[in-house]
């Protein structure tokens, strides 16, 4: 019996490999629970860093997260557990931190950007913006759909809305708490900046009552 003919293999180009990992990363950032959580995001970011020749630079990002108290033995999820005790959406919230890294290296594919002046108001006047409680519909009515939604579409469960602007530095993340007992998620905190992690949160009255000791 003759040997079977070798199977012809078409190998993808480097650009195709990059695009494949880019799609995977962006899907994992949006639905971390379906993709294995933070570990999967880290693996996909490592793949993107390798393809783009940024291995050492991206490793420094993890060191910077540790220095900011945003990363501990449990990863970024642990940073959220320390900064927002009792918060149930730390997996989706952690994805928003990795989205910030992806944004810096042009790996984040956003669904839309918001006007620069709106982004600036969120960044420069967060205490004013968080002075009263806001439900998910309130935020969507004012800001529109997010640039990236980290978490599912269920109105009952926690999620993080990430907003980017064309010229705005960095991303603004809005962390929502949810419960089957509530008609829709409630905003707990706005987070922005790359300083000390616990100080990057500005709480709503609801968030302060739920997650701030004393």
C-alpha positions as CSV (number, residue, x, y, z in Angstrom):
1,X,0.0,0.0,0.0
2,X,1.4,3.4,-1.0
3,X,2.1,5.9,1.7
4,X,-0.5,8.7,1.8
5,X,0.6,11.9,0.2
6,X,1.8,14.6,2.6
7,X,-0.9,17.1,3.7
8,X,-0.4,20.5,2.3
9,X,-0.1,23.1,5.1
10,X,-0.6,26.8,4.6
11,X,1.1,28.5,7.5
12,X,-0.3,31.9,8.6
13,X,1.7,35.0,8.2
14,X,3.0,36.9,11.2
15,X,0.3,39.6,10.6
16,X,-2.4,36.9,10.6
17,X,-1.0,35.4,13.9
18,X,-1.0,38.9,15.4
19,X,-4.6,39.5,14.3
20,X,-5.6,36.2,15.7
21,X,-4.1,36.9,19.2
22,X,-5.5,40.4,19.1
23,X,-9.1,39.2,18.6
24,X,-8.6,36.6,21.4
25,X,-7.3,39.2,23.8
26,X,-10.1,41.7,23.1
27,X,-12.7,38.9,23.6
28,X,-11.1,37.9,26.8
29,X,-11.1,41.4,28.1
30,X,-14.8,41.7,27.4
31,X,-15.9,38.4,28.8
32,X,-13.2,37.3,31.3
33,X,-15.4,34.8,33.0
34,X,-16.0,32.8,29.8
35,X,-12.3,32.9,28.9
36,X,-10.7,31.6,32.1
37,X,-10.3,34.9,33.8
38,X,-7.1,36.9,34.6
39,X,-4.7,34.0,33.8
40,X,-6.0,33.8,30.2
41,X,-5.7,37.5,29.8
42,X,-2.1,37.4,30.9
43,X,-1.3,34.6,28.5
44,X,-2.8,36.4,25.6
45,X,-1.0,39.6,26.5
46,X,2.3,37.7,26.7
47,X,1.5,36.4,23.1
48,X,0.9,39.9,21.9
49,X,4.0,41.2,23.5
50,X,6.1,38.4,21.9
51,X,4.7,39.1,18.4
52,X,5.3,42.9,18.8
53,X,8.8,42.5,20.4
54,X,7.6,44.1,23.6
55,X,8.3,41.2,26.1
56,X,10.5,43.1,28.5
57,X,8.4,46.3,28.4
58,X,5.2,44.4,29.1
59,X,6.8,42.5,32.0
60,X,7.6,45.9,33.5
61,X,3.9,46.6,33.5
62,X,3.3,43.8,36.0
63,X,6.0,45.1,38.2
64,X,4.4,48.6,38.0
65,X,1.1,47.1,39.1
66,X,2.7,45.5,42.1
67,X,4.4,48.8,43.0
68,X,1.0,50.5,42.8
69,X,-0.6,47.9,45.1
70,X,-2.8,46.9,42.2
71,X,-1.4,43.3,42.0
72,X,-0.7,40.8,44.7
73,X,-0.6,37.0,45.1
74,X,-4.1,36.8,43.6
75,X,-3.2,39.1,40.7
76,X,-5.2,42.3,40.0
77,X,-8.3,40.6,41.4
78,X,-6.5,40.7,44.7
79,X,-5.8,44.4,44.3
80,X,-9.5,45.0,43.9
81,X,-10.3,42.8,46.9
82,X,-8.0,45.1,49.0
83,X,-9.3,48.4,47.5
84,X,-13.0,47.4,47.3
85,X,-13.7,45.0,50.1
86,X,-16.8,42.9,49.4
87,X,-17.0,43.9,45.8
88,X,-18.3,41.0,43.7
89,X,-17.2,42.0,40.2
90,X,-13.4,41.9,40.7
91,X,-12.9,39.6,37.7
92,X,-14.5,42.1,35.3
93,X,-12.9,45.0,37.1
94,X,-9.4,43.3,36.8
95,X,-10.0,43.1,33.0
96,X,-10.4,46.9,32.9
97,X,-6.9,47.2,34.3
98,X,-5.4,45.0,31.6
99,X,-7.5,47.0,29.1
100,X,-5.5,50.1,30.1
101,X,-2.2,48.3,29.3
102,X,-3.7,47.1,26.0
103,X,-4.7,50.7,25.2
104,X,-1.1,51.9,25.7
105,X,0.2,49.4,23.2
106,X,-2.6,49.8,20.6
107,X,-3.9,46.4,21.4
108,X,-7.4,47.5,22.6
109,X,-10.1,47.6,20.0
110,X,-12.7,49.9,21.3
111,X,-16.4,50.0,20.2
112,X,-16.5,53.8,20.3
113,X,-14.8,56.8,21.8
114,X,-16.5,59.5,23.8
115,X,-16.0,63.3,23.2
116,X,-12.7,64.6,24.6
117,X,-14.5,67.1,26.8
118,X,-16.7,64.5,28.4
119,X,-13.7,62.3,29.1
120,X,-11.9,65.3,30.6
121,X,-14.8,66.0,32.9
122,X,-14.8,62.4,34.2
123,X,-11.0,62.6,34.8
124,X,-10.7,66.1,36.3
125,X,-14.0,66.3,38.3
126,X,-14.6,62.7,39.4
127,X,-15.8,63.7,42.9
128,X,-18.4,66.0,41.5
129,X,-19.6,63.3,39.0
130,X,-19.8,60.7,41.7
131,X,-21.5,62.9,44.3
132,X,-24.8,61.1,43.9
133,X,-25.8,57.5,43.1
134,X,-26.2,56.4,39.5
135,X,-27.7,53.3,38.1
136,X,-26.6,51.7,34.8
137,X,-29.3,53.3,32.8
138,X,-28.5,56.7,34.1
139,X,-24.9,56.3,33.0
140,X,-25.7,55.0,29.6
141,X,-28.2,57.8,29.1
142,X,-25.5,60.4,29.9
143,X,-22.4,58.9,28.4
144,X,-23.7,56.4,25.9
145,X,-22.4,52.9,25.3
146,X,-18.9,52.2,26.7
147,X,-15.8,51.9,24.7
148,X,-15.4,48.5,26.2
149,X,-17.9,46.5,28.4
150,X,-16.1,44.2,30.7
151,X,-18.7,41.6,31.8
152,X,-21.9,40.3,30.5
153,X,-25.1,42.1,29.4
154,X,-27.3,40.7,32.2
155,X,-28.8,43.7,34.1
156,X,-28.4,41.8,37.4
157,X,-24.7,41.3,37.7
158,X,-21.6,43.4,38.3
159,X,-19.8,44.9,35.3
160,X,-17.2,47.5,34.4
161,X,-17.8,50.1,31.7
162,X,-14.6,51.5,30.2
163,X,-14.6,54.9,28.4
164,X,-11.9,56.1,26.1
165,X,-11.5,59.4,24.2
166,X,-9.5,60.1,21.0
167,X,-7.2,62.5,22.7
168,X,-7.8,61.7,26.4
169,X,-4.9,60.1,28.3
170,X,-5.8,56.7,29.6
171,X,-9.1,55.1,30.2
172,X,-11.9,55.9,32.7
173,X,-13.5,52.8,34.3
174,X,-16.8,52.7,36.0
175,X,-17.3,49.8,38.4
176,X,-20.9,48.7,39.0
177,X,-22.2,46.4,41.7
178,X,-25.2,44.1,40.9
179,X,-27.5,41.7,42.6
180,X,-30.5,39.6,41.6
181,X,-32.4,41.7,44.2
182,X,-31.7,45.0,42.3
183,X,-33.4,45.9,39.0
184,X,-30.0,47.0,37.5
185,X,-26.4,47.5,38.6
186,X,-25.5,50.5,40.7
187,X,-22.3,52.5,40.3
188,X,-19.8,51.9,43.1
189,X,-16.8,53.8,42.0
190,X,-15.0,55.6,39.2
191,X,-11.4,54.7,38.7
192,X,-8.8,56.6,36.8
193,X,-5.0,57.1,36.8
194,X,-1.8,55.2,37.3
195,X,-0.9,56.3,40.8
196,X,-1.3,54.4,44.0
197,X,-4.1,51.9,43.3
198,X,-6.3,52.5,46.4
199,X,-6.2,56.3,45.7
200,X,-7.4,55.9,42.1
201,X,-11.0,55.2,43.2
202,X,-13.7,57.9,43.7
203,X,-16.8,56.4,45.3
204,X,-20.4,57.2,45.0
205,X,-22.5,57.3,48.2
206,X,-23.6,53.7,47.5
207,X,-20.0,52.6,46.9
208,X,-18.7,54.3,50.0
209,X,-21.4,52.7,52.2
210,X,-20.7,49.2,50.6
211,X,-16.9,49.1,50.3
212,X,-15.2,51.7,52.5
213,X,-14.6,50.8,56.1
214,X,-15.6,53.4,58.7
